[in-house]
Amino acid sequence: MSQYLLINRIQVQGANAIAGFTWGFPAITHFLGFVHNLSRKLVRHESFTDIQLTGCAVIAHQHQVHTYAFNQFVQNRTPAFQYKEQSKYKVGSPPVIEEGKMNMTVSLLIDYEGNIGHQQEQLKDWLDNHCPLQHLAGGTILNIEDITFFTIDNEQNKGNLRSLIRKLLPGFILLNRPSYLESHFQQLQAKKPEAELFDAWLDFIALKQKARPGYQLINRHLIKQTELQPRNEQYQELLSLLQIHLEHPYSQDDIPDDLKKYFASIADNKTNKQLLQQWQDYCAPTEKTDAVWEYVKKPEQGFLVPIMVGYKAISPVYKNHEVANTRDNETDVCFVEAVHSIGEWQGVHRIRDDETLKQSMWQYHYENYWYLCKQNIENANGKDEISLESPDDDFS
């Protein structure tokens, strides 16, 4: 049995849209930080000391990044009186600062432990008062549609799960897919031993194009032969081989041998001169060969996006008094850099049972100087998909 607290459709203004190397949506650390801060305030309440907020799932309903032109962030004119060195700026000409901000509407499905009992209305009122006082991803909370509690069990409370999913529609839940990155990195290294993990990551996030030599006459020739000789299976197979070949990025090594044998058997005469010339250019292109530019598909299917999932320590942990200008005077300090992974936005209608819902919960995880946000997604072998690199590896 699982217990969930749904803070439904939180409207946020001015949230941070930049996270590490990525932009367009806040880092998952912002949402877990919001839940963690809420949990710390909750345990100080005398009526809710036994309630613990353990993790959360992030569901996006709407977002609008403050950009213009070619995805340039809107600039902010900050008055000089906000700075210590006021004499540095002339009166009437405040500095222009580019800020990565966005508006968004998200829902947080929070997993909690403890028995609320008959205090649901009291806790709901407390959340209604305290949630808007916090910042979410650095933005201001303008409105919360409603706050609801759900108890879900695969056997007894299937109706509750359906009710929960209906409240979240339309929406997309954020899932972590580091196994995609790991698998593609291994395939990349098999072809290019010098390839790095960053190269594999870029294959998921970069819009890449690759040139393919012109093939219009080749394709037209095979289609014409299949129409003239519909009973000849040879042309059907050759056309099918060409179509399968065109679905993948161009490579001279991947040209089917059957196509090579067929075009080698065609008579070299005036009628076939242009066709054979294009085939020769296709097999051995030069700088003068006409090309068609095609987008390279991502290594895996799905609405895949780059995400920031935490931090890796790049220094020892220092005592607070050893570092100047810290946020407070008590907490120890450690310098870190961002850790990135691959995420997938998946429609919430694909959540079919409580186990799938549990796997979508983000939680804090610490291991060997890695400060990460993880999900309990397991593969078919029952092992955690998320593999942590050793501290010596540059994962970020």
Sequence and secondary structure as in RCSB ss.txt:
>XXXX:A:sequence
MSQYLLINRIQVQGANAIAGFTWGFPAITHFLGFVHNLSRKLVRHESFTDIQLTGCAVIAHQHQVHTYAFNQFVQ
NRTPAFQYKEQSKYKVGSPPVIEEGKMNMTVSLLIDYEGNIGHQQEQLKDWLDNHCPLQHLAGGTILNIEDITFF
TIDNEQNKGNLRSLIRKLLPGFILLNRPSYLESHFQQLQAKKPEAELFDAWLDFIALKQKARPGYQLINRHLIKQ
TELQPRNEQYQELLSLLQIHLEHPYSQDDIPDDLKKYFASIADNKTNKQLLQQWQDYCAPTEKTDAVWEYVKKPE
QGFLVPIMVGYKAISPVYKNHEVANTRDNETDVCFVEAVHSIGEWQGVHRIRDDETLKQSMWQYHYENYWYLCKQ
NIENANGKDEISLESPDDDFS
>XXXX:A:secstr
 EEEEEEEEEEEEEEE EETTEESS  HHHHHHHHHHHHHHHHTSTT TT EEEEEEEEEEEEEE EETTTEE E
EE  GGGSS GGGS TT   EEE  EEEEEEEEEEEEES  TT HHHHHHHHHHHGGGSEETTEEEEEEEEEEEE
EE TTT HHHHHHHHHHH S EEEEE HHHHHHHHHHHHHH TT  HHHHHHHHHS  EEEEE  HHHHHHHHHH
HHH TT HHHHHHHHHHHHHHTS   GGGS HHHHHHHHHS  SSTTHHHHHHHHHHHS  TTS EEEEE   SS
 SEEEEEEEEEEE S  B GGGSSS SSSSS B  EEEEEEEEEEEEGGG  SHHHHHHT EEEEEETTEEEEEE
  B TTS BS     TTS   
